[in-house]
Amino acid sequence: MISSFSIVVPVRVFTLFLTETGLLFVSYLAAIYADPDIGDAGVFLQFDGGILRIGILILFVVSGLYFSSLYGQFRIRRGLTLFQSLCLIFGAAFLGETLLDYFSPGLLVPPRASFFLACHPR
């Protein structure tokens, strides 16, 4: 069940949210630097809107984690259930990014960087 934002957020949930956002951001930055199709990753991040592109994708992923109530459950008993939830969340995030590509084609994260992270999740 999705709780409203008007309730005070526990410190553990907020800490989990911040660390997951940071880990996702660092993971996508590493994938951008490892992508051989991007000539200079620094130029891509500064001048081609790479930070904004990564931020939008992270927003999709974190909102998927929130709406599937993974922030409300600190202990998931079966690993398969967690794996299925993460596959659903990343799939929905990639679909959201694809829908965003129809409206603004310049906001798409390079495909090889997205695929690298999808094949090697945390």
C-alpha positions in Angstrom: 0.0 0.0 0.0 1.3 3.4 -0.9 1.6 5.8 2.0 1.2 9.5 1.5 4.0 12.0 1.7 2.2 13.9 4.5 3.3 11.2 7.0 6.7 11.8 8.5 9.2 9.6 6.7 11.3 7.4 8.9 15.0 8.0 9.0 15.8 4.5 7.7 13.6 4.9 4.7 15.1 8.3 3.9 18.6 6.9 4.3 17.7 4.0 2.0 16.3 6.4 -0.6 19.4 8.6 -0.6 21.9 5.7 -0.8 20.0 4.0 -3.6 19.8 7.2 -5.5 23.5 7.8 -5.1 24.4 4.2 -6.0 22.2 4.3 -9.1 23.8 7.7 -10.1 27.3 6.4 -9.6 26.5 3.1 -11.5 25.2 5.0 -14.5 28.2 7.3 -14.5 30.5 4.3 -14.5 28.4 2.8 -17.4 28.8 6.1 -19.3 32.5 6.1 -18.8 32.8 2.4 -19.8 30.8 2.9 -23.0 33.1 2.9 -26.0 30.5 4.6 -28.3 30.7 7.8 -26.3 33.9 9.6 -27.3 34.5 11.8 -24.3 32.3 11.1 -21.3 33.1 14.5 -19.7 31.9 16.3 -22.7 28.8 14.1 -22.9 27.9 14.8 -19.2 28.5 18.5 -19.3 27.4 19.7 -22.8 25.1 17.0 -24.1 22.8 17.0 -21.1 24.1 13.6 -19.8 23.4 14.5 -16.1 19.8 15.4 -16.9 19.4 12.2 -18.9 20.7 10.1 -16.1 18.7 12.0 -13.6 15.4 11.4 -15.5 16.2 7.6 -15.7 17.0 7.5 -12.0 13.7 9.3 -11.3 11.9 6.6 -13.2 13.7 3.8 -11.3 13.3 5.4 -7.8 9.6 6.1 -8.4 9.2 2.5 -9.5 10.8 1.3 -6.3 8.5 3.6 -4.3 5.3 2.6 -6.1 6.1 -1.1 -5.8 6.4 -0.5 -2.0 9.9 -1.8 -1.7 10.7 1.1 0.7 8.0 -0.2 3.0 9.3 -3.7 3.2 12.8 -3.9 4.7 12.9 -7.7 4.7 11.9 -9.7 1.6 11.9 -13.4 2.4 12.4 -14.8 -1.1 15.2 -13.6 -3.4 13.1 -14.6 -6.5 10.4 -12.1 -5.4 12.9 -9.3 -5.1 14.5 -10.3 -8.5 11.1 -10.2 -10.2 10.2 -6.9 -8.6 13.5 -5.4 -9.8 13.0 -6.7 -13.3 9.6 -5.2 -13.4 10.9 -1.8 -12.1 13.8 -1.6 -14.5 11.5 -2.7 -17.4 9.0 0.0 -16.5 11.8 2.6 -16.3 13.1 1.6 -19.7 9.6 1.8 -21.1 9.1 5.2 -19.5 12.4 6.4 -21.0 11.2 5.1 -24.5 8.0 7.0 -24.2 9.9 10.1 -23.2 12.0 9.6 -26.4 8.9 10.1 -28.5 8.3 13.5 -27.0 11.9 14.6 -26.6 14.5 12.5 -28.5 17.5 14.2 -26.9 16.8 12.9 -23.4 17.6 9.3 -24.1 20.4 7.6 -22.2 22.8 5.9 -24.6 21.5 2.3 -25.2 24.7 0.5 -24.5 25.1 2.2 -21.0 21.5 1.3 -20.2 21.9 -2.3 -21.3 25.1 -2.7 -19.4 23.4 -1.7 -16.2 20.3 -3.8 -16.9 22.5 -6.9 -17.3 24.6 -6.2 -14.2 22.2 -4.8 -11.5 23.7 -3.9 -8.2 
